[in-house]
Amino acid sequence: MFLFIGVFHRERELAVVRFHCDHCHEEAAQHIVESGSRLWIFFLPLFTFSRRCVVVCEHCGWITEVSREFAKEAAARARA
Ligand SMILES: [Zn+2]
């Protein structure tokens, strides 16, 4: 019997918001990105683990890790 198991890294952009970057102090677009690893068995994704959320400054490329609550709240505000 064969068992196909794989773990793949995935990134998903939650939103793009504008605010002042802590690093370059410019007001620029900030990309809120969620990344994680997803376990696949055969061709079915089972669950995602090692999730983390980061904010990437479009102006300078600085990456800041943020909490999931902050990322989801900022994404909800960007959609409204
Ligand atoms: Zn910046």
PDB file of the backbone (N, CA, C, O) and the ligand in Angstrom, with CONECT records:
HET     ZN  A 101       1
ATOM      1  N   MET A   1       0.841  -1.182   0.000  1.00  0.00           N
ATOM      2  CA  MET A   1       0.000   0.000   0.000  1.00  0.00           C
ATOM      3  C   MET A   1       0.888   1.247   0.000  1.00  0.00           C
ATOM      4  O   MET A   1       1.869   1.327   0.739  1.00  0.00           O
ATOM      5  N   PHE A   2       0.530   2.199  -0.829  1.00  0.00           N
ATOM      6  CA  PHE A   2       1.274   3.450  -0.902  1.00  0.00           C
ATOM      7  C   PHE A   2       0.526   4.536  -0.140  1.00  0.00           C
ATOM      8  O   PHE A   2      -0.702   4.618  -0.186  1.00  0.00           O
ATOM      9  N   LEU A   3       1.275   5.348   0.546  1.00  0.00           N
ATOM     10  CA  LEU A   3       0.688   6.471   1.275  1.00  0.00           C
ATOM     11  C   LEU A   3       1.441   7.732   0.873  1.00  0.00           C
ATOM     12  O   LEU A   3       2.634   7.859   1.147  1.00  0.00           O
ATOM     13  N   PHE A   4       0.764   8.642   0.238  1.00  0.00           N
ATOM     14  CA  PHE A   4       1.381   9.894  -0.197  1.00  0.00           C
ATOM     15  C   PHE A   4       1.114  10.968   0.845  1.00  0.00           C
ATOM     16  O   PHE A   4      -0.026  11.379   1.060  1.00  0.00           O
ATOM     17  N   ILE A   5       2.183  11.411   1.485  1.00  0.00           N
ATOM     18  CA  ILE A   5       2.076  12.456   2.500  1.00  0.00           C
ATOM     19  C   ILE A   5       2.993  13.598   2.097  1.00  0.00           C
ATOM     20  O   ILE A   5       4.125  13.369   1.670  1.00  0.00           O
ATOM     21  N   GLY A   6       2.515  14.812   2.231  1.00  0.00           N
ATOM     22  CA  GLY A   6       3.344  15.960   1.907  1.00  0.00           C
ATOM     23  C   GLY A   6       3.043  17.129   2.809  1.00  0.00           C
ATOM     24  O   GLY A   6       1.918  17.291   3.282  1.00  0.00           O
ATOM     25  N   VAL A   7       4.050  17.942   3.044  1.00  0.00           N
ATOM     26  CA  VAL A   7       3.888  19.183   3.789  1.00  0.00           C
ATOM     27  C   VAL A   7       4.344  20.305   2.873  1.00  0.00           C
ATOM     28  O   VAL A   7       5.482  20.319   2.404  1.00  0.00           O
ATOM     29  N   PHE A   8       3.451  21.238   2.628  1.00  0.00           N
ATOM     30  CA  PHE A   8       3.763  22.327   1.719  1.00  0.00           C
ATOM     31  C   PHE A   8       3.574  23.657   2.422  1.00  0.00           C
ATOM     32  O   PHE A   8       2.642  23.844   3.204  1.00  0.00           O
ATOM     33  N   HIS A   9       4.476  24.571   2.126  1.00  0.00           N
ATOM     34  CA  HIS A   9       4.397  25.917   2.673  1.00  0.00           C
ATOM     35  C   HIS A   9       3.382  26.708   1.846  1.00  0.00           C
ATOM     36  O   HIS A   9       3.327  26.585   0.622  1.00  0.00           O
ATOM     37  N   ARG A  10       2.592  27.510   2.529  1.00  0.00           N
ATOM     38  CA  ARG A  10       1.649  28.337   1.784  1.00  0.00           C
ATOM     39  C   ARG A  10       1.625  29.739   2.364  1.00  0.00           C
ATOM     40  O   ARG A  10       1.798  29.937   3.567  1.00  0.00           O
ATOM     41  N   GLU A  11       1.408  30.705   1.486  1.00  0.00           N
ATOM     42  CA  GLU A  11       1.278  32.103   1.895  1.00  0.00           C
ATOM     43  C   GLU A  11      -0.004  32.651   1.295  1.00  0.00           C
ATOM     44  O   GLU A  11      -0.371  32.340   0.162  1.00  0.00           O
ATOM     45  N   ARG A  12      -0.667  33.468   2.081  1.00  0.00           N
ATOM     46  CA  ARG A  12      -1.926  34.041   1.619  1.00  0.00           C
ATOM     47  C   ARG A  12      -1.974  35.493   2.065  1.00  0.00           C
ATOM     48  O   ARG A  12      -1.794  35.805   3.242  1.00  0.00           O
ATOM     49  N   GLU A  13      -2.221  36.382   1.096  1.00  0.00           N
ATOM     50  CA  GLU A  13      -2.318  37.796   1.430  1.00  0.00           C
ATOM     51  C   GLU A  13      -3.716  38.083   1.945  1.00  0.00           C
ATOM     52  O   GLU A  13      -4.698  37.850   1.241  1.00  0.00           O
ATOM     53  N   LEU A  14      -3.813  38.587   3.171  1.00  0.00           N
ATOM     54  CA  LEU A  14      -5.109  38.864   3.774  1.00  0.00           C
ATOM     55  C   LEU A  14      -5.649  40.223   3.347  1.00  0.00           C
ATOM     56  O   LEU A  14      -6.843  40.369   3.087  1.00  0.00           O
ATOM     57  N   ALA A  15      -4.761  41.222   3.275  1.00  0.00           N
ATOM     58  CA  ALA A  15      -5.212  42.563   2.928  1.00  0.00           C
ATOM     59  C   ALA A  15      -4.015  43.454   2.644  1.00  0.00           C
ATOM     60  O   ALA A  15      -2.871  43.117   2.951  1.00  0.00           O
ATOM     61  N   VAL A  16      -4.311  44.593   2.053  1.00  0.00           N
ATOM     62  CA  VAL A  16      -3.313  45.640   1.857  1.00  0.00           C
ATOM     63  C   VAL A  16      -3.878  46.897   2.492  1.00  0.00           C
ATOM     64  O   VAL A  16      -4.950  47.368   2.110  1.00  0.00           O
ATOM     65  N   VAL A  17      -3.155  47.439   3.461  1.00  0.00           N
ATOM     66  CA  VAL A  17      -3.597  48.650   4.147  1.00  0.00           C
ATOM     67  C   VAL A  17      -2.472  49.678   4.091  1.00  0.00           C
ATOM     68  O   VAL A  17      -1.314  49.336   3.852  1.00  0.00           O
ATOM     69  N   ARG A  18      -2.827  50.936   4.312  1.00  0.00           N
ATOM     70  CA  ARG A  18      -1.818  52.008   4.292  1.00  0.00           C
ATOM     71  C   ARG A  18      -1.655  52.545   5.707  1.00  0.00           C
ATOM     72  O   ARG A  18      -2.623  52.954   6.348  1.00  0.00           O
ATOM     73  N   PHE A  19      -0.417  52.537   6.181  1.00  0.00           N
ATOM     74  CA  PHE A  19      -0.083  53.231   7.424  1.00  0.00           C
ATOM     75  C   PHE A  19       1.417  53.442   7.481  1.00  0.00           C
ATOM     76  O   PHE A  19       2.155  52.966   6.619  1.00  0.00           O
ATOM     77  N   HIS A  20       1.867  54.164   8.509  1.00  0.00           N
ATOM     78  CA  HIS A  20       3.287  54.482   8.627  1.00  0.00           C
ATOM     79  C   HIS A  20       4.073  53.244   9.032  1.00  0.00           C
ATOM     80  O   HIS A  20       3.714  52.542   9.976  1.00  0.00           O
ATOM     81  N   CYS A  21       5.146  52.992   8.303  1.00  0.00           N
ATOM     82  CA  CYS A  21       6.036  51.869   8.596  1.00  0.00           C
ATOM     83  C   CYS A  21       6.902  52.214   9.804  1.00  0.00           C
ATOM     84  O   CYS A  21       7.378  53.344   9.919  1.00  0.00           O
ATOM     85  N   ASP A  22       7.111  51.259  10.700  1.00  0.00           N
ATOM     86  CA  ASP A  22       7.968  51.477  11.869  1.00  0.00           C
ATOM     87  C   ASP A  22       9.433  51.605  11.486  1.00  0.00           C
ATOM     88  O   ASP A  22      10.212  52.195  12.234  1.00  0.00           O
ATOM     89  N   HIS A  23       9.821  51.068  10.342  1.00  0.00           N
ATOM     90  CA  HIS A  23      11.228  51.044   9.945  1.00  0.00           C
ATOM     91  C   HIS A  23      11.620  52.271   9.121  1.00  0.00           C
ATOM     92  O   HIS A  23      12.570  52.970   9.473  1.00  0.00           O
ATOM     93  N   CYS A  24      10.900  52.542   8.027  1.00  0.00           N
ATOM     94  CA  CYS A  24      11.295  53.644   7.138  1.00  0.00           C
ATOM     95  C   CYS A  24      10.511  54.926   7.415  1.00  0.00           C
ATOM     96  O   CYS A  24      10.825  55.974   6.851  1.00  0.00           O
ATOM     97  N   HIS A  25       9.487  54.856   8.285  1.00  0.00           N
ATOM     98  CA  HIS A  25       8.678  56.009   8.693  1.00  0.00           C
ATOM     99  C   HIS A  25       7.966  56.674   7.518  1.00  0.00           C
ATOM    100  O   HIS A  25       7.624  57.854   7.593  1.00  0.00           O
ATOM    101  N   GLU A  26       7.743  55.938   6.447  1.00  0.00           N
ATOM    102  CA  GLU A  26       6.972  56.439   5.308  1.00  0.00           C
ATOM    103  C   GLU A  26       5.573  55.848   5.388  1.00  0.00           C
ATOM    104  O   GLU A  26       5.382  54.731   5.869  1.00  0.00           O
ATOM    105  N   GLU A  27       4.587  56.624   4.903  1.00  0.00           N
ATOM    106  CA  GLU A  27       3.254  56.054   4.782  1.00  0.00           C
ATOM    107  C   GLU A  27       3.199  55.308   3.462  1.00  0.00           C
ATOM    108  O   GLU A  27       3.289  55.915   2.395  1.00  0.00           O
ATOM    109  N   ALA A  28       3.052  54.007   3.533  1.00  0.00           N
ATOM    110  CA  ALA A  28       3.081  53.174   2.324  1.00  0.00           C
ATOM    111  C   ALA A  28       2.120  52.011   2.496  1.00  0.00           C
ATOM    112  O   ALA A  28       1.619  51.747   3.589  1.00  0.00           O
ATOM    113  N   ALA A  29       1.877  51.324   1.390  1.00  0.00           N
ATOM    114  CA  ALA A  29       1.024  50.135   1.448  1.00  0.00           C
ATOM    115  C   ALA A  29       1.731  49.051   2.249  1.00  0.00           C
ATOM    116  O   ALA A  29       2.915  48.780   2.049  1.00  0.00           O
ATOM    117  N   GLN A  30       0.979  48.437   3.162  1.00  0.00           N
ATOM    118  CA  GLN A  30       1.504  47.362   4.007  1.00  0.00           C
ATOM    119  C   GLN A  30       0.712  46.096   3.675  1.00  0.00           C
ATOM    120  O   GLN A  30      -0.513  46.070   3.795  1.00  0.00           O
ATOM    121  N   HIS A  31       1.411  45.068   3.266  1.00  0.00           N
ATOM    122  CA  HIS A  31       0.768  43.813   2.902  1.00  0.00           C
ATOM    123  C   HIS A  31       0.699  42.916   4.142  1.00  0.00           C
ATOM    124  O   HIS A  31       1.726  42.605   4.744  1.00  0.00           O
ATOM    125  N   ILE A  32      -0.486  42.512   4.510  1.00  0.00           N
ATOM    126  CA  ILE A  32      -0.674  41.600   5.640  1.00  0.00           C
ATOM    127  C   ILE A  32      -0.749  40.192   5.072  1.00  0.00           C
ATOM    128  O   ILE A  32      -1.669  39.862   4.324  1.00  0.00           O
ATOM    129  N   VAL A  33       0.234  39.359   5.437  1.00  0.00           N
ATOM    130  CA  VAL A  33       0.381  38.035   4.840  1.00  0.00           C
ATOM    131  C   VAL A  33       0.333  36.978   5.943  1.00  0.00           C
ATOM    132  O   VAL A  33       0.989  37.105   6.977  1.00  0.00           O
ATOM    133  N   GLU A  34      -0.461  35.933   5.697  1.00  0.00           N
ATOM    134  CA  GLU A  34      -0.493  34.781   6.602  1.00  0.00           C
ATOM    135  C   GLU A  34       0.259  33.639   5.940  1.00  0.00           C
ATOM    136  O   GLU A  34       0.011  33.320   4.778  1.00  0.00           O
ATOM    137  N   SER A  35       1.171  33.027   6.671  1.00  0.00           N
ATOM    138  CA  SER A  35       1.910  31.896   6.109  1.00  0.00           C
ATOM    139  C   SER A  35       1.797  30.711   7.056  1.00  0.00           C
ATOM    140  O   SER A  35       1.520  30.870   8.245  1.00  0.00           O
ATOM    141  N   GLY A  36       2.013  29.539   6.518  1.00  0.00           N
ATOM    142  CA  GLY A  36       1.909  28.336   7.328  1.00  0.00           C
ATOM    143  C   GLY A  36       2.284  27.119   6.516  1.00  0.00           C
ATOM    144  O   GLY A  36       2.578  27.211   5.324  1.00  0.00           O
ATOM    145  N   SER A  37       2.270  25.975   7.178  1.00  0.00           N
ATOM    146  CA  SER A  37       2.554  24.710   6.507  1.00  0.00           C
ATOM    147  C   SER A  37       1.290  23.877   6.510  1.00  0.00           C
ATOM    148  O   SER A  37       0.577  23.820   7.512  1.00  0.00           O
ATOM    149  N   ARG A  38       1.015  23.236   5.397  1.00  0.00           N
ATOM    150  CA  ARG A  38      -0.217  22.452   5.283  1.00  0.00           C
ATOM    151  C   ARG A  38       0.136  20.991   5.034  1.00  0.00           C
ATOM    152  O   ARG A  38       0.948  20.664   4.168  1.00  0.00           O
ATOM    153  N   LEU A  39      -0.497  20.123   5.817  1.00  0.00           N
ATOM    154  CA  LEU A  39      -0.289  18.679   5.668  1.00  0.00           C
ATOM    155  C   LEU A  39      -1.287  18.116   4.663  1.00  0.00           C
ATOM    156  O   LEU A  39      -2.493  18.330   4.782  1.00  0.00           O
ATOM    157  N   TRP A  40      -0.764  17.388   3.665  1.00  0.00           N
ATOM    158  CA  TRP A  40      -1.592  16.754   2.645  1.00  0.00           C
ATOM    159  C   TRP A  40      -1.422  15.246   2.757  1.00  0.00           C
ATOM    160  O   TRP A  40      -0.309  14.754   2.940  1.00  0.00           O
ATOM    161  N   ILE A  41      -2.511  14.523   2.648  1.00  0.00           N
ATOM    162  CA  ILE A  41      -2.460  13.073   2.515  1.00  0.00           C
ATOM    163  C   ILE A  41      -3.200  12.745   1.235  1.00  0.00           C
ATOM    164  O   ILE A  41      -4.355  13.129   1.051  1.00  0.00           O
ATOM    165  N   PHE A  42      -2.523  12.034   0.358  1.00  0.00           N
ATOM    166  CA  PHE A  42      -2.965  11.844  -1.021  1.00  0.00           C
ATOM    167  C   PHE A  42      -3.172  13.234  -1.613  1.00  0.00           C
ATOM    168  O   PHE A  42      -2.212  14.000  -1.686  1.00  0.00           O
ATOM    169  N   PHE A  43      -4.340  13.580  -2.024  1.00  0.00           N
ATOM    170  CA  PHE A  43      -4.543  14.894  -2.625  1.00  0.00           C
ATOM    171  C   PHE A  43      -5.493  15.744  -1.794  1.00  0.00           C
ATOM    172  O   PHE A  43      -6.125  16.668  -2.307  1.00  0.00           O
ATOM    173  N   LEU A  44      -5.589  15.426  -0.511  1.00  0.00           N
ATOM    174  CA  LEU A  44      -6.494  16.153   0.372  1.00  0.00           C
ATOM    175  C   LEU A  44      -5.714  16.942   1.416  1.00  0.00           C
ATOM    176  O   LEU A  44      -4.893  16.370   2.132  1.00  0.00           O
ATOM    177  N   PRO A  45      -5.962  18.262   1.513  1.00  0.00           N
ATOM    178  CA  PRO A  45      -5.328  19.035   2.577  1.00  0.00           C
ATOM    179  C   PRO A  45      -6.026  18.733   3.903  1.00  0.00           C
ATOM    180  O   PRO A  45      -7.249  18.840   3.998  1.00  0.00           O
ATOM    181  N   LEU A  46      -5.260  18.358   4.923  1.00  0.00           N
ATOM    182  CA  LEU A  46      -5.874  18.010   6.202  1.00  0.00           C
ATOM    183  C   LEU A  46      -5.974  19.206   7.130  1.00  0.00           C
ATOM    184  O   LEU A  46      -7.066  19.573   7.564  1.00  0.00           O
ATOM    185  N   PHE A  47      -4.817  19.823   7.439  1.00  0.00           N
ATOM    186  CA  PHE A  47      -4.843  20.990   8.314  1.00  0.00           C
ATOM    187  C   PHE A  47      -3.572  21.812   8.104  1.00  0.00           C
ATOM    188  O   PHE A  47      -2.583  21.341   7.541  1.00  0.00           O
ATOM    189  N   THR A  48      -3.636  23.052   8.576  1.00  0.00           N
ATOM    190  CA  THR A  48      -2.506  23.967   8.479  1.00  0.00           C
ATOM    191  C   THR A  48      -1.915  24.164   9.859  1.00  0.00           C
ATOM    192  O   THR A  48      -2.646  24.346  10.832  1.00  0.00           O
ATOM    193  N   PHE A  49      -0.594  24.128   9.950  1.00  0.00           N
ATOM    194  CA  PHE A  49       0.060  24.346  11.242  1.00  0.00           C
ATOM    195  C   PHE A  49       1.207  25.338  11.056  1.00  0.00           C
ATOM    196  O   PHE A  49       1.538  25.706   9.929  1.00  0.00           O
ATOM    197  N   SER A  50       1.805  25.765  12.151  1.00  0.00           N
ATOM    198  CA  SER A  50       2.892  26.761  12.159  1.00  0.00           C
ATOM    199  C   SER A  50       2.466  28.048  11.461  1.00  0.00           C
ATOM    200  O   SER A  50       3.216  28.628  10.675  1.00  0.00           O
ATOM    201  N   ARG A  51       1.248  28.479  11.766  1.00  0.00           N
ATOM    202  CA  ARG A  51       0.766  29.718  11.154  1.00  0.00           C
ATOM    203  C   ARG A  51       1.424  30.921  11.807  1.00  0.00           C
ATOM    204  O   ARG A  51       1.667  30.940  13.014  1.00  0.00           O
ATOM    205  N   ARG A  52       1.707  31.924  10.985  1.00  0.00           N
ATOM    206  CA  ARG A  52       2.167  33.200  11.504  1.00  0.00           C
ATOM    207  C   ARG A  52       1.723  34.289  10.547  1.00  0.00           C
ATOM    208  O   ARG A  52       1.534  34.048   9.354  1.00  0.00           O
ATOM    209  N   CYS A  53       1.563  35.471  11.073  1.00  0.00           N
ATOM    210  CA  CYS A  53       1.122  36.605  10.270  1.00  0.00           C
ATOM    211  C   CYS A  53       2.196  37.676  10.308  1.00  0.00           C
ATOM    212  O   CYS A  53       2.759  37.970  11.362  1.00  0.00           O
ATOM    213  N   VAL A  54       2.472  38.252   9.156  1.00  0.00           N
ATOM    214  CA  VAL A  54       3.476  39.295   9.063  1.00  0.00           C
ATOM    215  C   VAL A  54       2.913  40.467   8.272  1.00  0.00           C
ATOM    216  O   VAL A  54       1.972  40.320   7.492  1.00  0.00           O
ATOM    217  N   VAL A  55       3.513  41.635   8.491  1.00  0.00           N
ATOM    218  CA  VAL A  55       3.208  42.827   7.711  1.00  0.00           C
ATOM    219  C   VAL A  55       4.464  43.159   6.922  1.00  0.00           C
ATOM    220  O   VAL A  55       5.547  43.297   7.492  1.00  0.00           O
ATOM    221  N   VAL A  56       4.315  43.287   5.600  1.00  0.00           N
ATOM    222  CA  VAL A  56       5.447  43.584   4.716  1.00  0.00           C
ATOM    223  C   VAL A  56       5.253  44.980   4.152  1.00  0.00           C
ATOM    224  O   VAL A  56       4.244  45.261   3.505  1.00  0.00           O
ATOM    225  N   CYS A  57       6.215  45.846   4.395  1.00  0.00           N
ATOM    226  CA  CYS A  57       6.162  47.220   3.892  1.00  0.00           C
ATOM    227  C   CYS A  57       6.503  47.213   2.403  1.00  0.00           C
ATOM    228  O   CYS A  57       7.518  46.651   1.991  1.00  0.00           O
ATOM    229  N   GLU A  58       5.642  47.844   1.603  1.00  0.00           N
ATOM    230  CA  GLU A  58       5.898  47.885   0.161  1.00  0.00           C
ATOM    231  C   GLU A  58       7.042  48.841  -0.170  1.00  0.00           C
ATOM    232  O   GLU A  58       7.717  48.669  -1.185  1.00  0.00           O
ATOM    233  N   HIS A  59       7.265  49.847   0.678  1.00  0.00           N
ATOM    234  CA  HIS A  59       8.297  50.839   0.400  1.00  0.00           C
ATOM    235  C   HIS A  59       9.703  50.312   0.669  1.00  0.00           C
ATOM    236  O   HIS A  59      10.591  50.466  -0.171  1.00  0.00           O
ATOM    237  N   CYS A  60       9.915  49.697   1.821  1.00  0.00           N
ATOM    238  CA  CYS A  60      11.272  49.271   2.186  1.00  0.00           C
ATOM    239  C   CYS A  60      11.413  47.749   2.294  1.00  0.00           C
ATOM    240  O   CYS A  60      12.535  47.252   2.391  1.00  0.00           O
ATOM    241  N   GLY A  61      10.320  47.006   2.282  1.00  0.00           N
ATOM    242  CA  GLY A  61      10.399  45.552   2.367  1.00  0.00           C
ATOM    243  C   GLY A  61      10.568  45.008   3.767  1.00  0.00           C
ATOM    244  O   GLY A  61      10.778  43.808   3.940  1.00  0.00           O
ATOM    245  N   TRP A  62      10.481  45.871   4.779  1.00  0.00           N
ATOM    246  CA  TRP A  62      10.638  45.447   6.171  1.00  0.00           C
ATOM    247  C   TRP A  62       9.495  44.511   6.571  1.00  0.00           C
ATOM    248  O   TRP A  62       8.335  44.770   6.253  1.00  0.00           O
ATOM    249  N   ILE A  63       9.823  43.443   7.256  1.00  0.00           N
ATOM    250  CA  ILE A  63       8.828  42.461   7.668  1.00  0.00           C
ATOM    251  C   ILE A  63       8.688  42.499   9.180  1.00  0.00           C
ATOM    252  O   ILE A  63       9.674  42.378   9.908  1.00  0.00           O
ATOM    253  N   THR A  64       7.457  42.669   9.647  1.00  0.00           N
ATOM    254  CA  THR A  64       7.162  42.707  11.073  1.00  0.00           C
ATOM    255  C   THR A  64       6.156  41.612  11.389  1.00  0.00           C
ATOM    256  O   THR A  64       5.115  41.520  10.740  1.00  0.00           O
ATOM    257  N   GLU A  65       6.459  40.776  12.386  1.00  0.00           N
ATOM    258  CA  GLU A  65       5.514  39.736  12.777  1.00  0.00           C
ATOM    259  C   GLU A  65       4.442  40.357  13.668  1.00  0.00           C
ATOM    260  O   GLU A  65       4.745  41.126  14.580  1.00  0.00           O
ATOM    261  N   VAL A  66       3.188  40.014  13.392  1.00  0.00           N
ATOM    262  CA  VAL A  66       2.061  40.526  14.166  1.00  0.00           C
ATOM    263  C   VAL A  66       1.211  39.346  14.615  1.00  0.00           C
ATOM    264  O   VAL A  66       1.361  38.228  14.123  1.00  0.00           O
ATOM    265  N   SER A  67       0.323  39.615  15.550  1.00  0.00           N
ATOM    266  CA  SER A  67      -0.565  38.553  16.036  1.00  0.00           C
ATOM    267  C   SER A  67      -1.648  38.272  14.996  1.00  0.00           C
ATOM    268  O   SER A  67      -1.930  39.112  14.142  1.00  0.00           O
ATOM    269  N   ARG A  68      -2.242  37.102  15.074  1.00  0.00           N
ATOM    270  CA  ARG A  68      -3.325  36.746  14.145  1.00  0.00           C
ATOM    271  C   ARG A  68      -4.532  37.637  14.358  1.00  0.00           C
ATOM    272  O   ARG A  68      -5.238  37.977  13.409  1.00  0.00           O
ATOM    273  N   GLU A  69      -4.769  38.020  15.616  1.00  0.00           N
ATOM    274  CA  GLU A  69      -5.908  38.886  15.901  1.00  0.00           C
ATOM    275  C   GLU A  69      -5.737  40.239  15.212  1.00  0.00           C
ATOM    276  O   GLU A  69      -6.676  40.763  14.613  1.00  0.00           O
ATOM    277  N   PHE A  70      -4.507  40.809  15.306  1.00  0.00           N
ATOM    278  CA  PHE A  70      -4.242  42.087  14.663  1.00  0.00           C
ATOM    279  C   PHE A  70      -4.424  41.965  13.156  1.00  0.00           C
ATOM    280  O   PHE A  70      -5.035  42.837  12.538  1.00  0.00           O
ATOM    281  N   ALA A  71      -3.900  40.890  12.552  1.00  0.00           N
ATOM    282  CA  ALA A  71      -3.985  40.705  11.099  1.00  0.00           C
ATOM    283  C   ALA A  71      -5.429  40.575  10.643  1.00  0.00           C
ATOM    284  O   ALA A  71      -5.825  41.173   9.643  1.00  0.00           O
ATOM    285  N   LYS A  72      -6.218  39.793  11.374  1.00  0.00           N
ATOM    286  CA  LYS A  72      -7.615  39.605  10.968  1.00  0.00           C
ATOM    287  C   LYS A  72      -8.426  40.877  11.167  1.00  0.00           C
ATOM    288  O   LYS A  72      -9.304  41.187  10.362  1.00  0.00           O
ATOM    289  N   GLU A  73      -8.133  41.623  12.247  1.00  0.00           N
ATOM    290  CA  GLU A  73      -8.835  42.876  12.478  1.00  0.00           C
ATOM    291  C   GLU A  73      -8.488  43.894  11.396  1.00  0.00           C
ATOM    292  O   GLU A  73      -9.378  44.592  10.911  1.00  0.00           O
ATOM    293  N   ALA A  74      -7.216  43.996  11.006  1.00  0.00           N
ATOM    294  CA  ALA A  74      -6.805  44.921   9.959  1.00  0.00           C
ATOM    295  C   ALA A  74      -7.398  44.509   8.616  1.00  0.00           C
ATOM    296  O   ALA A  74      -7.791  45.368   7.827  1.00  0.00           O
ATOM    297  N   ALA A  75      -7.466  43.223   8.347  1.00  0.00           N
ATOM    298  CA  ALA A  75      -8.063  42.755   7.083  1.00  0.00           C
ATOM    299  C   ALA A  75      -9.552  43.076   7.052  1.00  0.00           C
ATOM    300  O   ALA A  75     -10.076  43.473   6.012  1.00  0.00           O
ATOM    301  N   ALA A  76     -10.235  42.910   8.176  1.00  0.00           N
ATOM    302  CA  ALA A  76     -11.666  43.221   8.235  1.00  0.00           C
ATOM    303  C   ALA A  76     -11.891  44.710   8.042  1.00  0.00           C
ATOM    304  O   ALA A  76     -12.845  45.114   7.377  1.00  0.00           O
ATOM    305  N   ARG A  77     -11.011  45.536   8.624  1.00  0.00           N
ATOM    306  CA  ARG A  77     -11.141  46.984   8.460  1.00  0.00           C
ATOM    307  C   ARG A  77     -10.881  47.390   7.012  1.00  0.00           C
ATOM    308  O   ARG A  77     -11.530  48.306   6.507  1.00  0.00           O
ATOM    309  N   ALA A  78      -9.937  46.721   6.332  1.00  0.00           N
ATOM    310  CA  ALA A  78      -9.614  47.053   4.948  1.00  0.00           C
ATOM    311  C   ALA A  78     -10.771  46.706   4.023  1.00  0.00           C
ATOM    312  O   ALA A  78     -10.987  47.386   3.019  1.00  0.00           O
ATOM    313  N   ARG A  79     -11.527  45.643   4.354  1.00  0.00           N
ATOM    314  CA  ARG A  79     -12.660  45.242   3.517  1.00  0.00           C
ATOM    315  C   ARG A  79     -13.859  46.159   3.707  1.00  0.00           C
ATOM    316  O   ARG A  79     -14.672  46.314   2.796  1.00  0.00           O
ATOM    317  N   ALA A  80     -13.975  46.771   4.887  1.00  0.00           N
ATOM    318  CA  ALA A  80     -15.155  47.622   5.172  1.00  0.00           C
ATOM    319  C   ALA A  80     -15.072  48.960   4.447  1.00  0.00           C
ATOM    320  O   ALA A  80     -15.974  49.788   4.576  1.00  0.00           O
TER     321      ALA A  80
HETATM  322 ZN    ZN A 101       8.929  50.658   5.343  1.00  0.00          ZN2+
END
